[in-house]
Each structure stands twice: as structure tokens, then as C-alpha cells.
Amino acid sequence: MTPRILTVTLNPAIDVTYRVDVLRVGETVRVPDVRSRAGGKGVNVAAVVRALGGESLALALTTTGAPDEFRAGLTRLGLAHRLVPALPAVRRTVAVVTRADGTTMLQENGFPAGEAGEAGILDALRAELAAGAGAVVISGSVPAGLAADVPAKLARLCVRHEVPVIADVSGAALRFAAGSGAVLMPNETELAELTGPDRAAADACHDLVAEGAAAVVATFGTDGAIAVTPRGAWRARPAEVVTGNPAGAGDAAAAALARHLSDAGGTSEVDWPVALADVVATSAAAVLRPVAGEIDVAARDRWIRVVKAERIP
């Protein structure tokens, strides 16, 4: 049996997607197409892992109140989950999608986690690692009430269990995670914030690997992605430019990479050109879907055969 992939979401959400003909600021806009689902970056990763044929388990904080819309939403999605009640409520995010203007995101910061949040999620991850995991993905923002180093603590726990871990976080959380032994997955803006805007992307990634990251996979939207590892560096670009909803593209990329880490048993045995091509193809396939956490599997399968990774300095 293929080892399952664990995902960690500290700041979950109820994701609402509105598809409208035109978004007119200051006017009433009727919404003919509304979709709502349990979300948060780790939940999206878990859903894409399943869409790719893998097994996933979503670990997340949730509300201490009732009813628990987030828990019910995970059940409706059919995603296996283990939740830690620590939030007064679960935030909502709204994506407004138009054909002409693309996607406008409205994201609540979220509610502060209670004192039990850090210990609860560490205990939950520890138990699931002991039960067996091929890889772990720690994704998204850290809610108020939790320290910014919690993702780094979670990553170090995975490293101690010899389970490869991806940290797809930002800001102060990314700075703490940089030396944790995790594979880092910043986007272009997050990388520049971490290493400085004047540092070339590949050089910045090499610096992070030298400072303790297991590898760095930096994503650049329509310009593709680069992977920098102790064994070398590669770049891959999409087979074609696609338009749609980019909200879940990074989560799809993390799901693709997690499967390669799991199959290889760690970063040292990964076929990085193949993995990076998968990251780029799967990320682009997510843009074609109106809701984060979904991918166009047929497009991904088509593109993965033509996307090529080239070695870079």
C-alpha cells in the first residue's frame, strides 16, 4: 500500500467561490454560481493527493463550538481527517471569479487559537507519524494565538521521525522553517521577502539549502518553478499558458511534490527533473478548475509528458 500523505492546516477556512459575469465595485452583483467547501491550504493539498490516486489525512485546527461546519465539510468531501478543537470559529475566504478580470480573493485573517492549539496539533501529528506516513505537508498561515515557529516545530518532529516534510508557509513562519530540515516551497514574493529582493532566485534558493533546508522548490506562476537541492538545480516551465483560478495552484504543486518525496522515501532519492515537471504540470492543471483543491486530471496527464526540466547553475 502506498504510504499516506499527512497535511497540516493551522488556519482552516470555509472557502466560498462566486462566479459572476462582471464584478462592479459599489454595485449589487448577482451571483449565479456559488460553491462552498471546507478549505485551507492543507485541505486543498489533501484533496489533490487523493485526486492523483494517493491516500491523505488532513490534520487541522477547528472550532471549539457547534455546529462544526468545517468538520462537516471535510466529511462531505470524503477526506480522512483528525481535528484539534482550538478556534472560536473557522474563518471564511471568498473568491470572486470573472472571465474578464480573473480571480479576486477576500481572505479573513482568522480567529485566535486557544492555548491547547500548539500542544494539540503537535500531539496529533506525533500520533499519526507513529501510525505511518510517507510525507507531510505543512501549509498556510499561522493564526493569532500560535507562535510563528509552530510550523518549524512540526517540521522538526517529522525530521526526527525520518519522514520528509514540506513547509509551504510565509513570513515569519517561513523564516523559522528555513533551518528546520524541511523542503521549502515559497512563491516568488515569499522568497524575495525571505532572502531580499536583490538576490537572484536560484542564488537565494542555494543559500537556503546551505543554511539547512532539505531542498527549495520556488514557484513563479506562469514562469514555472525551480528546484534547488544539494544534488543540483533545475527549472521547468508550463507547456502552455492557462487562465482561470490560480488560488489552489501552489497547493496542487505541493501535493505533486509530496507524492514524489513519499515514493522516494526522502529528498536524496527523488528524481528531481521528473518531480519538478510534475509540480509544474499539476499546478497548471489546478488553474483550470474553478475551486481550489481540484485539478483537471486529464490536462495534468497530458502536460506531464511534455514539460521538461533543464539543469541550471
DOTIBA-152222 format. One record per atom (N, C-alpha, C): x, y, z; residue in one letter. Coordinates in pm, whole numbers, plus 50000, padded with zeros to 5 digits. Layout:
XYZa...
//
This chain:
500854988050000m500005000050000m500885012550000m500535022349918t501285034849913t501145042250045t502245046950106p502125054150233p501265066650218p500515069650319r499635081350314r500425094150334r499885104850285i500485118050300i499655125950399i500305131150501l499645139250603l499755153950565l498695161350585t498745175850566t498355182750695t498955194150721v498685201750844v498185215650807v497005219150861t496415232350837t496135238850972t496885249251004l496705256151132l495615266851125l495335271951006n494355282650991n493335278450884n492445269150918p491495263850819p490495274450777p489695271050677a488725280550625a487535273350565a486465280550553i485375276750465i485545285050339i485895278550229d486165285550103d484885287050023d484565299449992v483375302449911v483845308249778v483365302649668t483715307449535t482475312849465t482515325649427y481445331849349y481925333349205y481175328049110r481465330348968r480405340048915r480865351548867v479965361948820v480395366348681v479465372448608d479795377448475d480745389348483d480395398948571v481195411148586v481185415148733v482335419248785l482425424448921l482435439648915l481355445848962r481235460448961r481315465549104r482425471849138v482635476949273v481635488149301v480985487349417g480005497449456g478605494649407g478395483449336e477075479949285e476665466149336e475385463249325t474885450049358t475195440449244t475815429149277v476185419249177v475495406049211v474695401149119r474025388249142r474985376849110r474915366449190v475855355349181v475115342749135v475255338949008p474535327248959p475165313948999p476455314149038d477155301649066d477935303249196d477535295949300v478175296549431v478635282649471v479875281549514r480375268849566r481025271349701r480765262349795s481315263649930s481845250149974s483035250250036r483615237550080r484615240250192r484905229950268a485955230850369a487275233350297a488055242850349g489285246450281g490405249850376g491335257550325g492625259350389g493635251850304g494875256650303k495855251550208k496125236650226k496245232050349g496505217950370g495355209050327g494135213950342v492975206350296v493005205150144v493375216050078n493495215549932n494555205349889n495675205149960v496735195449928v496205181249943v495505178650053a494975165250077a494005161149966a493185170549920a492225167449815a492925164349683a493995171749651v494715169149526v495465155949534v496065152849648v496715139849664v495735128749632v494535129949683r493515119649655r493165119349507r493035131149445a492705131649302a493785125049218a495035125149267l496155119049196l496295104249227l495375098949307g495395084649336g496075080849465g496465090649545g497135087849672g496175087749789g496705084249905e495935084350029e496415095950114e495485103450171s495855115150250s495065115550380s495605122950475l494925125650601l495155140250635l494075147650657a494155161850688a494145163750839a495225169350892l495285173551032l495035188551035l494185193051124a493855207351125a493285211451259a493405224251289l492645230051398l491215232251351l490285232651446t488905235551412t488245242851529t486975245751516t486265253351617t485985244951741t485925251851854t485505245351978t483985245551993t483315252551904g481865253951914g481115243851829g479825245151829a478955236551749a477855245251688a477425241651565p477925230551482p479295233751423p480005223251384d481335224851325d481205223251174d481025234651105e480835234450960e482075229150888e483255232050943f484485227550880f484595212250886f484335206351001r484385191851015r483365185250922r482165190750919a481135185150831a481545186250685a482225197250650g482675199050513g483725188950471g484625185550561l485625175350531l484955161850509l483955159050590t483225146450574t482525145950438t481915157150398r481265157450266r482265155550153r483475160650170l484505158750068l485045144550067l484765136950171g485275123350180g486745122850216g487255133550281l488665134050319l488835128750462l489735119250479a490075114750613a490685126350689a490345127650817h490815139250893h490945136251041h491785143951105r491935144151251r492015158751292r491075163151374l490935177251404l491195180051552l491755191751578v492035196351714v491185208751741v490155207751826p489345219651856p490165229951933p490365241651874a491185251951937a490805266051894a489855267451801l489475280551748l488065284151789l487785296751817p486405300551848p485475298951728p486015300151609a485255298151485a486255296251372a485785291251259v486625289351141v486335300751044v487375306950995r487255318550905r486655314450771r486305324650693r485815322550558r486715329950460r486885324150343t487545331250233t486565331550116t486625342250040v485725343849925v486555346549801v486365338349699a486995340549568a485905344849471a486075356549413v485125361649313v485785360049176v485215351849091v485835348148964v485015353848848v485675361448761t485055366248638t485915362248520t485285360848405r486035357048285r487025368048245r486625380548259a487455391548211a488565395248309a488265395048438d489195400448537d489905389848620d489585377248599g490245366848678g489625365548815g490475363048915t490005359849050t490385370849148t489405375549224t489625384949334t489415377349464t490425377249551m490355369749676m490065379049793m489135375149878l488845382050003l489125372050115l490165374550193q490595364850293q490535370650433q489745364450519e489745368050660e491055363250723e491545370550822n492765366450889n492555353850972n491375351951021g491105340451106g490995344351252g490565335051333f490335337351474f491515332051557f491775338051674p492935333651753p492745319651810p493805311851803a493765298351858a493935298852009a493285289452076g493405288452221g494715282052263g494925281552394e496185276452447e496435261952410e495385254252387a495545240052356a495975237552212a496005248052129g496245246051987g497605240151955g498675245952010e500015241151975e500235226952024e499965224352150a500175210952204a499295200752134a498065204952103g497125195752040g497555191551901g498035200951820i498415197251684i499735189651683i500655192851776l501885185051787l501595170751829l500695169051926d500335155551970d499665147651858d498785154451783a498085147651673a499065143251566a500015152051531l501005148351429l501895137151479l502315137851604r503165127451661r502485113751652r501205113351685a500465100751681a500335095551538a500085104351443e499905099851305e501225095851241e502315102251279l503625098151231l503955084151282l503615081651407a503865068351464a503045057651392a501865061551342a501005052151271a501475049851127a502365058451078g502915056750944g502545067850848g503535073350781a503305083950682a504455083950583a504125087050457g505155088050354g505755101750344g504955112050373a505415125850368a504405134550442a504835146450477v503975156050547v504085169350476v502955176350462v502925189750405v502305199150508v503055209150550i502575219350644i502305231950563i501055236150559s500665246650463s499905258050531s500115269850478g499245281050508g499715289750623g498845298950661s499175308950761s499035303350903s499595310650996v499525307151138v498555316751206v497505311751270p496535320751331p497105327851453p496525339051487a496865345651612a496655335751727a497465337251830g497395327951942g498415316851933g498945314351814l500045304751796l501305312451758l502455307951806a503715314251771a504085310851628a504855319751565a505235317851424a506155305851405a506745300751512d507655289451497d506965275951507d505645275651520v504935262751530v505155254151404v505055259651281p505365251151165p506765245251170p507745252851217a509105247651229a509165236351331a508445237651441k508405226951541k507785214351481k506735216051404l506095204551338l507045198151239l507775206451164a508725201151065a509835193251133a510355198451243r511435191351313r510945178051369r509685177651411l509115165051458l509115154751345l508765159151224c508785149951109c510205145151081c511165154351085v512565150851058v513045140551160v512665142151286r513065132451389r512485118651361r511315118351299h510695105551263h511165100651125h512105108051063e512665104550933e511585104050824e510645113350832v509585114750733v509815127850659v509925127750525p510145140350451p508985149850471p509305162750482v508285172650513v508475184950426v507355190350378i507315202650301i506745213650389i507375225250391a506845237050460a506455247350355a505145248750332d504605258650239d503965269650321d504835277850382v504395288450472v505055301450429v504755312350500s505265325350457s505625333850577s506245345150549g506545354850653g507465349350760g507145352750886a507965348250998a507985333151009a506885326650976a506855311950982a507845305850885a508005311850767l508975306850670l510395308850719l510655320150785r511995322650839r512365312050942r511435308651029f511695298351130f511855284651065f511055281850962a511095268750898a512325266650813a512995277550776a514105276650680a515215267450728a515445266750858g516515258350908g516035245550973g514825241550944s514215230251015s514485216750950s515075216750831g515255204350758g514135201050663g513175210250649a512045208250559a512415212050416a511645207150320v511665212350184v510815224950184v511365236050141l510645248650140l509985250650004l508745256350005m508035258849879m507505273249876m508405283249868p507935297049859p507545300749717p506645310349707n506425316349576n507425327849558n507355334549446e508345344949414e508375355949519e507195360449563t507125371249662t507665366649796t507285354749838e507745349549967e509245347449969e509805342849858l511245340949850l511975354249862l511475364349792a512105377649797a512025383649937a510905381550004e510755386650141e511725379850236e512005367150211l512875359450299l514345362550278l514765363750151t516195364750121t516615378350068t515645387150040g515975400349989g515625401649842g515075413049799p514605414649661p515715415249558p516945417849599d518045419449504d518785406349478d518425395949548r519115383149532r518455375249422r519225370249325a518665361949219a518015349649281a516895345349221a516095334749281a516895322049303a517615317449203a518375305049217a519445306449325a520115317949329d521145320149430d520515320149570d519345326449582a518665326749711a518305312749757a517855304349664c517505290649699c518735282649740c519855284849670h521115278149708h521515282149850h521325294949884d521645299550019d520815292150123d519525290350096l518635283750191l519015269050210l519415262550101v519865248650113v521125247950197v522045257350175a523275257650253a522995260050401a521885266950431e521555270150570e520715259450637e520375248650565g519695237650633g518405232750573g517905239350467a516705234050400a517075221350326a516195211350330a516455198950258a516475201350107a515665210550060a515605214749921a514685226949917a514715234049807v513805245349787v513175244049650v511855244349646v511115244849520v510365258149519v510835267549438a510235280849432a509355281749308a508145286849325t507175287449216t507005301849169t506795303249036f506745316448974f505535318048882f504435311648914g503235313148835g503425308348693g503125316948596t503215313048456t504645310648410t505635314748492d507045312348459d507545298948513d506655291048574g507035277848617g507645277448755g508705269448772a509285267348904a510745263248889a511495265048999i512845259849005i512965251049128i513825241049120a514135232349233a515635233149258a516005235949381v517415236349420v517615226349533v518555217249514t518815206649610t520325205349629t520765197549728p522205195349741p522825188449620p521995182249534r522495174949418r522465183149290r521855194949292g521785202949171g520545211549169g520365218749057a519235227949043a518645226648903a517325228448895w516605226748769w515495237248758w515115240248635r513975248948606r513035241848510r511735243848531a510725238648438a509665249348417a509155249848294r508105259548261r506865252248212r505685258348225p504465251748178p504495249148028p503775238847986a503695235647844a502925246347768a501995252847834e501235263747773e500705272747883e500385285047847v499835294547943v498345291947958v497905290648083v496495288048108v495915299348192v494625301548178t493935311748257t492845304948337t492495311048449g491465305348534g491655310148676g491465301148771n491545304348913n492865299148969n493835308049000p495145303449047p495205300649197p494075301849266a494085301349413a494675288349466a494435277149401g494915264449452g496125258949382g496775267049297a497895261949217a499075257749305a499405265849403g500515262449491g500245249949573g498995248149615d498635236149691d498735223649604d498335224849478a498465213449386a499935210149364a500775220449354a502215218149339a502775210649458a502355214549579a502835207749700a502375193249704a501155190649659a500645177049656a501465168349562a501785173749445a502585166149348a503955162949405a504595172849466l505925170649521l505885160749636l504865161749720a504765152649835a504695138149790a504035135549680r503945121749631r505325116649587r506125125249527h507475121049487h508355118749610h508255127449709l509015125549832l508625112549901l507335109849903s506845097649967s507325085249893s507215085549760d507635073949681d509125071349695d509915082049705a511365080649712a511865078149854a511035081149952g511445079450091g512305090750143g512335102050074g513125113450117g513655121249999g514355132250027t514805141149920t515975135549840t516815127449903s518055123249837s517825113949720s516705106649720e516445096949614e515425101849511e514955113949524v513965119349430v514595121649294v513895118149189d514285121949053d513775136249033d514615146049061w514145159849070w513645165448937w514265162748822p513675167748697p512265162348674p512045149748704v510705144048688v509735150248788v510175151648913a509305157449015a508945171848982a509925179648934l509655193648904l508705194948786l508835186348686a507875186448575a506465183548625a506345174348719d505045171048777d504495183048855d505345189548932v504935201549007v504335211848914v505005214648803v504555225048710v503275220748638v503205208348594a502015203548522a500805203148614a500985198348736t499855197248829t499375210948874t500325220148894s499965233748932s499115240248823s499535238948697a498775244748587a497395238348575a497315225448602a496035218448592a495045223148698a495575228348810a494685233748913a494045246848870a494785254648790v494265267648746v493005265848660v492885254648592l491735252148505l490455249248582l490565246248711r489395242848790r488905255148866r487585256748883p487065268848946p487255269249097p487565257849160v487645257049306v489015251849346v489645258349444a490925253649497a490745239649556a491755231249536g491675217549584g491245207749477g491015212849355e490655204249243e491695206049132e491855195949048i492725197148930i492025190848810i492415195248693d491985188948569d492965177448544d492575165448582v493485154048578v493925151048435v493005152148339a493355149248200a494405159048149a494265171848182a495255181748139a496595179048206a496575175748332r497815172648403r498525160848339r497785150348308d498395138548247d498965141648109d498315150748037r498805154547905r500085162947917r500075172648007w501205181748020w502435175148081w502245165748171i503385159748240i504295152448142i503755148748026r504555141747924r505395151347842r505075164247845v505795173747759v506585184247837v506265186247965v507045195848044v508405189648073v509455197148046k510815192448067k511545201848163k512345195948252a513155203848344a514585204348291a515175216148292e516555217948247e517445221748363e518645216848364r519575219948472r520015234648463r520125241048578i520575254948585i521735255848685i522535266548681p523645267848775p523155268748919p
//
